[in-house]
Amino acid sequence: MKKRSVILALLFSVLTLGIYFIYWFISLTNQSNRLAPKSATMGGVGAFFMCILTLGIYQIYWSYRMGQKAGEMLDKSSDGFLYLFLWFVTLGIVPICLGQSAVNKAVTAAASAAQ
């Protein structure tokens, strides 16, 4: 599993005019599905195309599910409604950043547990 810097991912997303954001969204969805199998959703490519087909409505659901997966990855209660609220306030930027942060913490915890 790969850890990504949230700041660099945001910077690359701006510099590439959103192309890196698409890659980041797909990768984050796939990684979170592997780290939280109980709360897994469709794969990253499918989720991206669902966002396009539903004109962004699927991303609202994705944000809620990412909060649930973050809770499962970090062994705490679900943050689904927090992620959902933050999606409406920030139009989807903060939930993907928080999701990446949760994946980074889960990867670090898994690596330290393996040693």
Biopython code that builds the backbone (N, CA, C, O; Angstrom):
import numpy as np
from Bio.PDB.StructureBuilder import StructureBuilder

atoms = [
    (1, "MET", "N", (0.844, -1.178, 0.000)),
    (1, "MET", "CA", (0.000, 0.000, 0.000)),
    (1, "MET", "C", (0.890, 1.243, 0.000)),
    (1, "MET", "O", (1.981, 1.258, 0.570)),
    (2, "LYS", "N", (0.397, 2.246, -0.639)),
    (2, "LYS", "CA", (1.186, 3.462, -0.803)),
    (2, "LYS", "C", (0.589, 4.599, 0.017)),
    (2, "LYS", "O", (-0.613, 4.859, -0.032)),
    (3, "LYS", "N", (1.458, 5.271, 0.773)),
    (3, "LYS", "CA", (1.037, 6.474, 1.490)),
    (3, "LYS", "C", (1.249, 7.667, 0.570)),
    (3, "LYS", "O", (2.253, 7.748, -0.138)),
    (4, "ARG", "N", (0.297, 8.588, 0.589)),
    (4, "ARG", "CA", (0.397, 9.796, -0.226)),
    (4, "ARG", "C", (0.312, 11.023, 0.668)),
    (4, "ARG", "O", (-0.450, 11.048, 1.634)),
    (5, "SER", "N", (1.082, 12.016, 0.347)),
    (5, "SER", "CA", (0.994, 13.293, 1.039)),
    (5, "SER", "C", (-0.262, 14.010, 0.554)),
    (5, "SER", "O", (-0.454, 14.197, -0.648)),
    (6, "VAL", "N", (-1.104, 14.406, 1.483)),
    (6, "VAL", "CA", (-2.338, 15.091, 1.134)),
    (6, "VAL", "C", (-2.035, 16.433, 0.474)),
    (6, "VAL", "O", (-2.683, 16.807, -0.503)),
    (7, "ILE", "N", (-1.063, 17.148, 1.000)),
    (7, "ILE", "CA", (-0.698, 18.464, 0.457)),
    (7, "ILE", "C", (-0.187, 18.330, -0.980)),
    (7, "ILE", "O", (-0.583, 19.095, -1.860)),
    (8, "LEU", "N", (0.700, 17.344, -1.212)),
    (8, "LEU", "CA", (1.218, 17.159, -2.570)),
    (8, "LEU", "C", (0.124, 16.705, -3.530)),
    (8, "LEU", "O", (0.097, 17.127, -4.686)),
    (9, "ALA", "N", (-0.776, 15.849, -3.056)),
    (9, "ALA", "CA", (-1.871, 15.387, -3.915)),
    (9, "ALA", "C", (-2.762, 16.562, -4.320)),
    (9, "ALA", "O", (-3.181, 16.656, -5.474)),
    (10, "LEU", "N", (-3.049, 17.445, -3.385)),
    (10, "LEU", "CA", (-3.835, 18.638, -3.717)),
    (10, "LEU", "C", (-3.078, 19.539, -4.688)),
    (10, "LEU", "O", (-3.662, 20.068, -5.633)),
    (11, "LEU", "N", (-1.790, 19.710, -4.456)),
    (11, "LEU", "CA", (-0.973, 20.548, -5.338)),
    (11, "LEU", "C", (-0.915, 19.964, -6.746)),
    (11, "LEU", "O", (-1.085, 20.693, -7.724)),
    (12, "PHE", "N", (-0.678, 18.662, -6.861)),
    (12, "PHE", "CA", (-0.642, 18.019, -8.179)),
    (12, "PHE", "C", (-2.002, 18.098, -8.867)),
    (12, "PHE", "O", (-2.077, 18.233, -10.088)),
    (13, "SER", "N", (-3.075, 18.014, -8.081)),
    (13, "SER", "CA", (-4.413, 18.116, -8.658)),
    (13, "SER", "C", (-4.639, 19.488, -9.280)),
    (13, "SER", "O", (-5.248, 19.602, -10.344)),
    (14, "VAL", "N", (-4.151, 20.520, -8.616)),
    (14, "VAL", "CA", (-4.296, 21.880, -9.147)),
    (14, "VAL", "C", (-3.382, 22.078, -10.360)),
    (14, "VAL", "O", (-3.802, 22.634, -11.375)),
    (15, "LEU", "N", (-2.133, 21.620, -10.250)),
    (15, "LEU", "CA", (-1.165, 21.825, -11.337)),
    (15, "LEU", "C", (-1.545, 21.073, -12.610)),
    (15, "LEU", "O", (-1.252, 21.534, -13.713)),
    (16, "THR", "N", (-2.199, 19.913, -12.462)),
    (16, "THR", "CA", (-2.587, 19.134, -13.645)),
    (16, "THR", "C", (-4.031, 19.400, -14.059)),
    (16, "THR", "O", (-4.590, 18.681, -14.888)),
    (17, "LEU", "N", (-4.624, 20.426, -13.485)),
    (17, "LEU", "CA", (-5.995, 20.830, -13.808)),
    (17, "LEU", "C", (-7.004, 19.699, -13.574)),
    (17, "LEU", "O", (-7.942, 19.515, -14.350)),
    (18, "GLY", "N", (-6.793, 18.954, -12.499)),
    (18, "GLY", "CA", (-7.748, 17.938, -12.084)),
    (18, "GLY", "C", (-7.449, 16.527, -12.546)),
    (18, "GLY", "O", (-8.111, 15.589, -12.102)),
    (19, "ILE", "N", (-6.478, 16.346, -13.420)),
    (19, "ILE", "CA", (-6.179, 14.992, -13.904)),
    (19, "ILE", "C", (-5.645, 14.124, -12.772)),
    (19, "ILE", "O", (-6.045, 12.967, -12.639)),
    (20, "TYR", "N", (-4.737, 14.675, -11.948)),
    (20, "TYR", "CA", (-4.225, 13.892, -10.826)),
    (20, "TYR", "C", (-5.332, 13.595, -9.823)),
    (20, "TYR", "O", (-5.303, 12.551, -9.171)),
    (21, "PHE", "N", (-6.303, 14.486, -9.688)),
    (21, "PHE", "CA", (-7.416, 14.256, -8.769)),
    (21, "PHE", "C", (-8.176, 12.989, -9.150)),
    (21, "PHE", "O", (-8.595, 12.229, -8.277)),
    (22, "ILE", "N", (-8.355, 12.761, -10.443)),
    (22, "ILE", "CA", (-9.039, 11.550, -10.909)),
    (22, "ILE", "C", (-8.248, 10.316, -10.500)),
    (22, "ILE", "O", (-8.815, 9.360, -9.971)),
    (23, "TYR", "N", (-6.934, 10.332, -10.745)),
    (23, "TYR", "CA", (-6.073, 9.211, -10.345)),
    (23, "TYR", "C", (-6.116, 9.003, -8.838)),
    (23, "TYR", "O", (-6.205, 7.870, -8.365)),
    (24, "TRP", "N", (-6.052, 10.091, -8.091)),
    (24, "TRP", "CA", (-6.069, 10.032, -6.627)),
    (24, "TRP", "C", (-7.377, 9.440, -6.137)),
    (24, "TRP", "O", (-7.371, 8.584, -5.252)),
    (25, "PHE", "N", (-8.493, 9.875, -6.691)),
    (25, "PHE", "CA", (-9.822, 9.361, -6.312)),
    (25, "PHE", "C", (-9.904, 7.859, -6.552)),
    (25, "PHE", "O", (-10.355, 7.110, -5.686)),
    (26, "ILE", "N", (-9.468, 7.423, -7.726)),
    (26, "ILE", "CA", (-9.521, 5.997, -8.070)),
    (26, "ILE", "C", (-8.610, 5.189, -7.152)),
    (26, "ILE", "O", (-9.019, 4.148, -6.637)),
    (27, "SER", "N", (-7.393, 5.652, -6.943)),
    (27, "SER", "CA", (-6.436, 4.937, -6.079)),
    (27, "SER", "C", (-6.910, 4.884, -4.631)),
    (27, "SER", "O", (-6.808, 3.848, -3.975)),
    (28, "LEU", "N", (-7.426, 6.001, -4.141)),
    (28, "LEU", "CA", (-7.910, 6.053, -2.758)),
    (28, "LEU", "C", (-9.084, 5.111, -2.560)),
    (28, "LEU", "O", (-9.175, 4.446, -1.527)),
    (29, "THR", "N", (-9.980, 5.043, -3.527)),
    (29, "THR", "CA", (-11.116, 4.137, -3.424)),
    (29, "THR", "C", (-10.647, 2.690, -3.375)),
    (29, "THR", "O", (-11.135, 1.908, -2.559)),
    (30, "ASN", "N", (-9.714, 2.331, -4.232)),
    (30, "ASN", "CA", (-9.207, 0.953, -4.247)),
    (30, "ASN", "C", (-8.459, 0.602, -2.965)),
    (30, "ASN", "O", (-8.635, -0.490, -2.424)),
    (31, "GLN", "N", (-7.627, 1.520, -2.476)),
    (31, "GLN", "CA", (-6.880, 1.262, -1.249)),
    (31, "GLN", "C", (-7.811, 1.135, -0.050)),
    (31, "GLN", "O", (-7.635, 0.242, 0.779)),
    (32, "SER", "N", (-8.789, 2.013, 0.048)),
    (32, "SER", "CA", (-9.695, 1.959, 1.193)),
    (32, "SER", "C", (-10.552, 0.696, 1.150)),
    (32, "SER", "O", (-10.911, 0.162, 2.199)),
    (33, "ASN", "N", (-10.882, 0.213, -0.040)),
    (33, "ASN", "CA", (-11.622, -1.046, -0.143)),
    (33, "ASN", "C", (-10.789, -2.218, 0.355)),
    (33, "ASN", "O", (-11.322, -3.131, 0.986)),
    (34, "ARG", "N", (-9.489, -2.203, 0.079)),
    (34, "ARG", "CA", (-8.622, -3.286, 0.558)),
    (34, "ARG", "C", (-8.407, -3.217, 2.073)),
    (34, "ARG", "O", (-8.320, -4.249, 2.739)),
    (35, "LEU", "N", (-8.324, -2.008, 2.608)),
    (35, "LEU", "CA", (-8.063, -1.854, 4.041)),
    (35, "LEU", "C", (-9.313, -1.993, 4.902)),
    (35, "LEU", "O", (-9.208, -2.274, 6.095)),
    (36, "ALA", "N", (-10.489, -1.801, 4.320)),
    (36, "ALA", "CA", (-11.754, -1.897, 5.058)),
    (36, "ALA", "C", (-12.721, -2.794, 4.270)),
    (36, "ALA", "O", (-13.686, -2.304, 3.684)),
    (37, "PRO", "N", (-12.458, -4.102, 4.259)),
    (37, "PRO", "CA", (-13.265, -4.997, 3.407)),
    (37, "PRO", "C", (-14.741, -5.083, 3.803)),
    (37, "PRO", "O", (-15.585, -5.355, 2.949)),
    (38, "LYS", "N", (-15.069, -4.857, 5.070)),
    (38, "LYS", "CA", (-16.483, -4.921, 5.485)),
    (38, "LYS", "C", (-17.301, -3.788, 4.884)),
    (38, "LYS", "O", (-18.487, -3.959, 4.605)),
    (39, "SER", "N", (-16.677, -2.636, 4.683)),
    (39, "SER", "CA", (-17.379, -1.458, 4.167)),
    (39, "SER", "C", (-17.028, -1.175, 2.711)),
    (39, "SER", "O", (-17.259, -0.068, 2.224)),
    (40, "ALA", "N", (-16.475, -2.160, 2.013)),
    (40, "ALA", "CA", (-16.008, -1.937, 0.644)),
    (40, "ALA", "C", (-17.153, -1.538, -0.284)),
    (40, "ALA", "O", (-18.283, -2.007, -0.150)),
    (41, "THR", "N", (-16.825, -0.667, -1.219)),
    (41, "THR", "CA", (-17.773, -0.225, -2.244)),
    (41, "THR", "C", (-17.235, -0.696, -3.594)),
    (41, "THR", "O", (-16.291, -1.484, -3.646)),
    (42, "MET", "N", (-17.820, -0.227, -4.657)),
    (42, "MET", "CA", (-17.317, -0.615, -5.980)),
    (42, "MET", "C", (-15.910, -0.075, -6.170)),
    (42, "MET", "O", (-15.479, 0.830, -5.455)),
    (43, "GLY", "N", (-15.204, -0.631, -7.130)),
    (43, "GLY", "CA", (-13.828, -0.237, -7.398)),
    (43, "GLY", "C", (-13.698, 1.217, -7.794)),
    (43, "GLY", "O", (-14.692, 1.900, -8.039)),
    (44, "GLY", "N", (-12.474, 1.678, -7.854)),
    (44, "GLY", "CA", (-12.209, 3.077, -8.117)),
    (44, "GLY", "C", (-12.674, 3.567, -9.470)),
    (44, "GLY", "O", (-13.252, 4.649, -9.574)),
    (45, "VAL", "N", (-12.428, 2.778, -10.522)),
    (45, "VAL", "CA", (-12.842, 3.193, -11.861)),
    (45, "VAL", "C", (-14.359, 3.243, -11.948)),
    (45, "VAL", "O", (-14.923, 4.182, -12.510)),
    (46, "GLY", "N", (-15.019, 2.235, -11.392)),
    (46, "GLY", "CA", (-16.486, 2.222, -11.385)),
    (46, "GLY", "C", (-17.058, 3.392, -10.610)),
    (46, "GLY", "O", (-18.038, 4.006, -11.031)),
    (47, "ALA", "N", (-16.440, 3.700, -9.468)),
    (47, "ALA", "CA", (-16.910, 4.830, -8.661)),
    (47, "ALA", "C", (-16.735, 6.145, -9.418)),
    (47, "ALA", "O", (-17.599, 7.020, -9.367)),
    (48, "PHE", "N", (-15.609, 6.277, -10.119)),
    (48, "PHE", "CA", (-15.381, 7.503, -10.883)),
    (48, "PHE", "C", (-16.429, 7.667, -11.988)),
    (48, "PHE", "O", (-16.977, 8.754, -12.176)),
    (49, "PHE", "N", (-16.700, 6.589, -12.711)),
    (49, "PHE", "CA", (-17.694, 6.690, -13.782)),
    (49, "PHE", "C", (-19.103, 6.887, -13.238)),
    (49, "PHE", "O", (-19.927, 7.538, -13.881)),
    (50, "MET", "N", (-19.390, 6.335, -12.065)),
    (50, "MET", "CA", (-20.695, 6.601, -11.445)),
    (50, "MET", "C", (-20.829, 8.075, -11.071)),
    (50, "MET", "O", (-21.913, 8.648, -11.179)),
    (51, "CYS", "N", (-19.738, 8.686, -10.634)),
    (51, "CYS", "CA", (-19.772, 10.126, -10.334)),
    (51, "CYS", "C", (-20.093, 10.920, -11.596)),
    (51, "CYS", "O", (-20.850, 11.890, -11.548)),
    (52, "ILE", "N", (-19.520, 10.513, -12.720)),
    (52, "ILE", "CA", (-19.791, 11.201, -13.977)),
    (52, "ILE", "C", (-21.230, 10.966, -14.415)),
    (52, "ILE", "O", (-21.934, 11.908, -14.778)),
    (53, "LEU", "N", (-21.673, 9.693, -14.380)),
    (53, "LEU", "CA", (-23.020, 9.354, -14.857)),
    (53, "LEU", "C", (-24.120, 10.007, -14.026)),
    (53, "LEU", "O", (-25.172, 10.364, -14.558)),
    (54, "THR", "N", (-23.883, 10.164, -12.729)),
    (54, "THR", "CA", (-24.906, 10.754, -11.858)),
    (54, "THR", "C", (-24.677, 12.239, -11.626)),
    (54, "THR", "O", (-25.308, 12.846, -10.762)),
    (55, "LEU", "N", (-23.779, 12.812, -12.394)),
    (55, "LEU", "CA", (-23.460, 14.247, -12.292)),
    (55, "LEU", "C", (-23.009, 14.646, -10.891)),
    (55, "LEU", "O", (-23.373, 15.713, -10.395)),
    (56, "GLY", "N", (-22.226, 13.794, -10.265)),
    (56, "GLY", "CA", (-21.644, 14.089, -8.954)),
    (56, "GLY", "C", (-22.435, 13.602, -7.760)),
    (56, "GLY", "O", (-21.950, 13.675, -6.631)),
    (57, "ILE", "N", (-23.632, 13.110, -7.980)),
    (57, "ILE", "CA", (-24.446, 12.656, -6.849)),
    (57, "ILE", "C", (-23.812, 11.441, -6.177)),
    (57, "ILE", "O", (-23.870, 11.302, -4.956)),
    (58, "TYR", "N", (-23.211, 10.566, -6.970)),
    (58, "TYR", "CA", (-22.570, 9.389, -6.379)),
    (58, "TYR", "C", (-21.440, 9.795, -5.449)),
    (58, "TYR", "O", (-21.156, 9.077, -4.490)),
    (59, "GLN", "N", (-20.790, 10.916, -5.698)),
    (59, "GLN", "CA", (-19.689, 11.337, -4.832)),
    (59, "GLN", "C", (-20.187, 11.677, -3.433)),
    (59, "GLN", "O", (-19.432, 11.558, -2.467)),
    (60, "ILE", "N", (-21.429, 12.093, -3.308)),
    (60, "ILE", "CA", (-22.002, 12.334, -1.982)),
    (60, "ILE", "C", (-22.067, 11.014, -1.223)),
    (60, "ILE", "O", (-21.658, 10.932, -0.065)),
    (61, "TYR", "N", (-22.587, 9.983, -1.886)),
    (61, "TYR", "CA", (-22.642, 8.645, -1.279)),
    (61, "TYR", "C", (-21.234, 8.132, -1.002)),
    (61, "TYR", "O", (-20.988, 7.532, 0.044)),
    (62, "TRP", "N", (-20.306, 8.363, -1.932)),
    (62, "TRP", "CA", (-18.930, 7.927, -1.775)),
    (62, "TRP", "C", (-18.306, 8.554, -0.526)),
    (62, "TRP", "O", (-17.583, 7.890, 0.216)),
    (63, "SER", "N", (-18.590, 9.830, -0.303)),
    (63, "SER", "CA", (-18.042, 10.518, 0.871)),
    (63, "SER", "C", (-18.548, 9.895, 2.163)),
    (63, "SER", "O", (-17.787, 9.690, 3.109)),
    (64, "TYR", "N", (-19.840, 9.597, 2.190)),
    (64, "TYR", "CA", (-20.420, 8.951, 3.371)),
    (64, "TYR", "C", (-19.763, 7.595, 3.609)),
    (64, "TYR", "O", (-19.383, 7.275, 4.735)),
    (65, "ARG", "N", (-19.631, 6.803, 2.553)),
    (65, "ARG", "CA", (-19.014, 5.477, 2.693)),
    (65, "ARG", "C", (-17.531, 5.571, 3.044)),
    (65, "ARG", "O", (-17.012, 4.708, 3.751)),
    (66, "MET", "N", (-16.846, 6.597, 2.565)),
    (66, "MET", "CA", (-15.443, 6.781, 2.926)),
    (66, "MET", "C", (-15.325, 7.048, 4.419)),
    (66, "MET", "O", (-14.377, 6.585, 5.054)),
    (67, "GLY", "N", (-16.257, 7.778, 4.982)),
    (67, "GLY", "CA", (-16.268, 7.996, 6.432)),
    (67, "GLY", "C", (-16.469, 6.695, 7.182)),
    (67, "GLY", "O", (-15.845, 6.478, 8.221)),
    (68, "GLN", "N", (-17.331, 5.827, 6.674)),
    (68, "GLN", "CA", (-17.521, 4.521, 7.298)),
    (68, "GLN", "C", (-16.256, 3.680, 7.195)),
    (68, "GLN", "O", (-15.858, 3.022, 8.156)),
    (69, "LYS", "N", (-15.624, 3.707, 6.018)),
    (69, "LYS", "CA", (-14.394, 2.932, 5.835)),
    (69, "LYS", "C", (-13.273, 3.481, 6.718)),
    (69, "LYS", "O", (-12.472, 2.709, 7.245)),
    (70, "ALA", "N", (-13.207, 4.797, 6.886)),
    (70, "ALA", "CA", (-12.184, 5.392, 7.749)),
    (70, "ALA", "C", (-12.368, 4.914, 9.183)),
    (70, "ALA", "O", (-11.393, 4.605, 9.867)),
    (71, "GLY", "N", (-13.608, 4.854, 9.635)),
    (71, "GLY", "CA", (-13.867, 4.334, 10.974)),
    (71, "GLY", "C", (-13.441, 2.890, 11.120)),
    (71, "GLY", "O", (-12.865, 2.507, 12.139)),
    (72, "GLU", "N", (-13.721, 2.082, 10.103)),
    (72, "GLU", "CA", (-13.323, 0.668, 10.150)),
    (72, "GLU", "C", (-11.803, 0.519, 10.109)),
    (72, "GLU", "O", (-11.245, -0.309, 10.829)),
    (73, "MET", "N", (-11.130, 1.311, 9.274)),
    (73, "MET", "CA", (-9.673, 1.209, 9.161)),
    (73, "MET", "C", (-8.977, 1.598, 10.456)),
    (73, "MET", "O", (-7.949, 1.022, 10.811)),
    (74, "LEU", "N", (-9.538, 2.575, 11.162)),
    (74, "LEU", "CA", (-8.888, 3.099, 12.364)),
    (74, "LEU", "C", (-9.490, 2.540, 13.647)),
    (74, "LEU", "O", (-9.174, 3.009, 14.741)),
    (75, "ASP", "N", (-10.355, 1.540, 13.515)),
    (75, "ASP", "CA", (-10.995, 0.891, 14.671)),
    (75, "ASP", "C", (-11.691, 1.888, 15.587)),
    (75, "ASP", "O", (-11.481, 1.884, 16.800)),
    (76, "LYS", "N", (-12.512, 2.733, 15.002)),
    (76, "LYS", "CA", (-13.299, 3.670, 15.788)),
    (76, "LYS", "C", (-14.692, 3.747, 15.177)),
    (76, "LYS", "O", (-14.993, 3.039, 14.216)),
    (77, "SER", "N", (-15.527, 4.594, 15.727)),
    (77, "SER", "CA", (-16.891, 4.687, 15.220)),
    (77, "SER", "C", (-16.902, 5.315, 13.816)),
    (77, "SER", "O", (-15.940, 5.965, 13.407)),
    (78, "SER", "N", (-17.977, 5.113, 13.112)),
    (78, "SER", "CA", (-18.118, 5.605, 11.746)),
    (78, "SER", "C", (-18.141, 7.126, 11.719)),
    (78, "SER", "O", (-18.788, 7.770, 12.545)),
    (79, "ASP", "N", (-17.428, 7.680, 10.763)),
    (79, "ASP", "CA", (-17.428, 9.122, 10.549)),
    (79, "ASP", "C", (-18.249, 9.485, 9.317)),
    (79, "ASP", "O", (-18.053, 10.553, 8.737)),
    (80, "GLY", "N", (-19.155, 8.617, 8.915)),
    (80, "GLY", "CA", (-19.905, 8.812, 7.688)),
    (80, "GLY", "C", (-20.641, 10.134, 7.613)),
    (80, "GLY", "O", (-20.568, 10.829, 6.600)),
    (81, "PHE", "N", (-21.347, 10.490, 8.671)),
    (81, "PHE", "CA", (-22.116, 11.737, 8.642)),
    (81, "PHE", "C", (-21.208, 12.962, 8.678)),
    (81, "PHE", "O", (-21.548, 13.995, 8.100)),
    (82, "LEU", "N", (-20.066, 12.866, 9.345)),
    (82, "LEU", "CA", (-19.096, 13.962, 9.331)),
    (82, "LEU", "C", (-18.572, 14.184, 7.914)),
    (82, "LEU", "O", (-18.509, 15.320, 7.444)),
    (83, "TYR", "N", (-18.200, 13.111, 7.242)),
    (83, "TYR", "CA", (-17.706, 13.217, 5.867)),
    (83, "TYR", "C", (-18.803, 13.759, 4.955)),
    (83, "TYR", "O", (-18.533, 14.564, 4.065)),
    (84, "LEU", "N", (-20.028, 13.320, 5.176)),
    (84, "LEU", "CA", (-21.160, 13.798, 4.377)),
    (84, "LEU", "C", (-21.366, 15.302, 4.569)),
    (84, "LEU", "O", (-21.551, 16.038, 3.600)),
    (85, "PHE", "N", (-21.334, 15.746, 5.812)),
    (85, "PHE", "CA", (-21.473, 17.176, 6.110)),
    (85, "PHE", "C", (-20.344, 17.967, 5.461)),
    (85, "PHE", "O", (-20.577, 19.008, 4.847)),
    (86, "LEU", "N", (-19.119, 17.464, 5.602)),
    (86, "LEU", "CA", (-17.971, 18.173, 5.032)),
    (86, "LEU", "C", (-18.014, 18.195, 3.511)),
    (86, "LEU", "O", (-17.489, 19.122, 2.893)),
    (87, "TRP", "N", (-18.635, 17.187, 2.896)),
    (87, "TRP", "CA", (-18.779, 17.219, 1.447)),
    (87, "TRP", "C", (-19.643, 18.405, 1.038)),
    (87, "TRP", "O", (-19.302, 19.128, 0.101)),
    (88, "PHE", "N", (-20.750, 18.608, 1.728)),
    (88, "PHE", "CA", (-21.634, 19.716, 1.390)),
    (88, "PHE", "C", (-20.987, 21.070, 1.646)),
    (88, "PHE", "O", (-21.238, 22.026, 0.913)),
    (89, "VAL", "N", (-20.160, 21.158, 2.674)),
    (89, "VAL", "CA", (-19.524, 22.429, 3.017)),
    (89, "VAL", "C", (-18.376, 22.752, 2.059)),
    (89, "VAL", "O", (-18.178, 23.910, 1.692)),
    (90, "THR", "N", (-17.616, 21.722, 1.652)),
    (90, "THR", "CA", (-16.411, 21.960, 0.850)),
    (90, "THR", "C", (-16.499, 21.392, -0.557)),
    (90, "THR", "O", (-15.513, 21.420, -1.294)),
    (91, "LEU", "N", (-17.660, 20.878, -0.941)),
    (91, "LEU", "CA", (-17.869, 20.286, -2.266)),
    (91, "LEU", "C", (-16.891, 19.153, -2.585)),
    (91, "LEU", "O", (-16.412, 19.034, -3.713)),
    (92, "GLY", "N", (-16.606, 18.338, -1.596)),
    (92, "GLY", "CA", (-15.874, 17.101, -1.829)),
    (92, "GLY", "C", (-14.382, 17.123, -1.612)),
    (92, "GLY", "O", (-13.750, 16.070, -1.694)),
    (93, "ILE", "N", (-13.787, 18.262, -1.342)),
    (93, "ILE", "CA", (-12.333, 18.313, -1.195)),
    (93, "ILE", "C", (-11.884, 17.735, 0.150)),
    (93, "ILE", "O", (-10.957, 16.927, 0.193)),
    (94, "VAL", "N", (-12.519, 18.132, 1.225)),
    (94, "VAL", "CA", (-12.092, 17.692, 2.557)),
    (94, "VAL", "C", (-12.309, 16.188, 2.775)),
    (94, "VAL", "O", (-11.431, 15.548, 3.353)),
    (95, "PRO", "N", (-13.429, 15.588, 2.346)),
    (95, "PRO", "CA", (-13.581, 14.147, 2.562)),
    (95, "PRO", "C", (-12.491, 13.302, 1.901)),
    (95, "PRO", "O", (-12.055, 12.303, 2.473)),
    (96, "ILE", "N", (-12.048, 13.689, 0.712)),
    (96, "ILE", "CA", (-10.990, 12.904, 0.077)),
    (96, "ILE", "C", (-9.665, 13.095, 0.825)),
    (96, "ILE", "O", (-8.871, 12.159, 0.920)),
    (97, "CYS", "N", (-9.426, 14.288, 1.350)),
    (97, "CYS", "CA", (-8.207, 14.524, 2.144)),
    (97, "CYS", "C", (-8.248, 13.733, 3.447)),
    (97, "CYS", "O", (-7.250, 13.124, 3.834)),
    (98, "LEU", "N", (-9.393, 13.737, 4.124)),
    (98, "LEU", "CA", (-9.523, 12.960, 5.358)),
    (98, "LEU", "C", (-9.429, 11.464, 5.085)),
    (98, "LEU", "O", (-8.859, 10.713, 5.878)),
    (99, "GLY", "N", (-9.991, 11.037, 3.958)),
    (99, "GLY", "CA", (-9.898, 9.631, 3.579)),
    (99, "GLY", "C", (-8.455, 9.220, 3.343)),
    (99, "GLY", "O", (-8.036, 8.143, 3.767)),
    (100, "GLN", "N", (-7.693, 10.072, 2.667)),
    (100, "GLN", "CA", (-6.276, 9.770, 2.436)),
    (100, "GLN", "C", (-5.510, 9.740, 3.747)),
    (100, "GLN", "O", (-4.627, 8.902, 3.932)),
    (101, "SER", "N", (-5.835, 10.634, 4.646)),
    (101, "SER", "CA", (-5.191, 10.638, 5.953)),
    (101, "SER", "C", (-5.487, 9.342, 6.713)),
    (101, "SER", "O", (-4.597, 8.781, 7.350)),
    (102, "ALA", "N", (-6.721, 8.871, 6.648)),
    (102, "ALA", "CA", (-7.088, 7.619, 7.319)),
    (102, "ALA", "C", (-6.360, 6.441, 6.688)),
    (102, "ALA", "O", (-5.906, 5.547, 7.403)),
    (103, "VAL", "N", (-6.241, 6.422, 5.366)),
    (103, "VAL", "CA", (-5.505, 5.347, 4.686)),
    (103, "VAL", "C", (-4.043, 5.388, 5.101)),
    (103, "VAL", "O", (-3.450, 4.344, 5.371)),
    (104, "ASN", "N", (-3.451, 6.576, 5.155)),
    (104, "ASN", "CA", (-2.050, 6.696, 5.568)),
    (104, "ASN", "C", (-1.847, 6.148, 6.977)),
    (104, "ASN", "O", (-0.878, 5.433, 7.232)),
    (105, "LYS", "N", (-2.757, 6.480, 7.895)),
    (105, "LYS", "CA", (-2.645, 5.975, 9.270)),
    (105, "LYS", "C", (-2.807, 4.465, 9.311)),
    (105, "LYS", "O", (-2.088, 3.791, 10.049)),
    (106, "ALA", "N", (-3.736, 3.920, 8.533)),
    (106, "ALA", "CA", (-3.946, 2.472, 8.509)),
    (106, "ALA", "C", (-2.746, 1.744, 7.920)),
    (106, "ALA", "O", (-2.374, 0.673, 8.398)),
    (107, "VAL", "N", (-2.143, 2.313, 6.894)),
    (107, "VAL", "CA", (-0.943, 1.695, 6.279)),
    (107, "VAL", "C", (0.203, 1.720, 7.277)),
    (107, "VAL", "O", (0.927, 0.733, 7.408)),
    (108, "THR", "N", (0.379, 2.825, 7.980)),
    (108, "THR", "CA", (1.432, 2.919, 8.990)),
    (108, "THR", "C", (1.200, 1.912, 10.112)),
    (108, "THR", "O", (2.139, 1.254, 10.560)),
    (109, "ALA", "N", (-0.042, 1.790, 10.566)),
    (109, "ALA", "CA", (-0.352, 0.828, 11.639)),
    (109, "ALA", "C", (-0.134, -0.601, 11.172)),
    (109, "ALA", "O", (0.355, -1.432, 11.938)),
    (110, "ALA", "N", (-0.483, -0.897, 9.942)),
    (110, "ALA", "CA", (-0.286, -2.253, 9.409)),
    (110, "ALA", "C", (1.193, -2.568, 9.270)),
    (110, "ALA", "O", (1.617, -3.692, 9.540)),
    (111, "ALA", "N", (1.988, -1.577, 8.846)),
    (111, "ALA", "CA", (3.425, -1.785, 8.695)),
    (111, "ALA", "C", (4.099, -1.981, 10.039)),
    (111, "ALA", "O", (4.998, -2.812, 10.161)),
    (112, "SER", "N", (3.686, -1.235, 11.047)),
    (112, "SER", "CA", (4.298, -1.401, 12.369)),
    (112, "SER", "C", (3.840, -2.701, 13.025)),
    (112, "SER", "O", (4.590, -3.281, 13.810)),
    (113, "ALA", "N", (2.638, -3.172, 12.728)),
    (113, "ALA", "CA", (2.168, -4.440, 13.274)),
    (113, "ALA", "C", (2.880, -5.622, 12.628)),
    (113, "ALA", "O", (3.053, -6.668, 13.253)),
    (114, "ALA", "N", (3.290, -5.450, 11.376)),
    (114, "ALA", "CA", (3.979, -6.530, 10.656)),
    (114, "ALA", "C", (5.413, -6.698, 11.139)),
    (114, "ALA", "O", (6.014, -7.755, 10.951)),
    (115, "GLN", "N", (5.955, -5.668, 11.754)),
    (115, "GLN", "CA", (7.369, -5.749, 12.202)),
    (115, "GLN", "C", (7.462, -6.376, 13.523)),
    (115, "GLN", "O", (8.561, -6.529, 14.058)),
]
sb = StructureBuilder()
sb.init_structure("model")
sb.init_model(0)
sb.init_chain("A")
sb.init_seg("    ")
for serial, (resi, resn, name, xyz) in enumerate(atoms, 1):
    if name == "N":
        sb.init_residue(resn, " ", resi, " ")
    sb.init_atom(name, np.array(xyz, "f"), 0.0, 1.0, " ", f" {name:<3s}", serial, name[0])
structure = sb.get_structure()
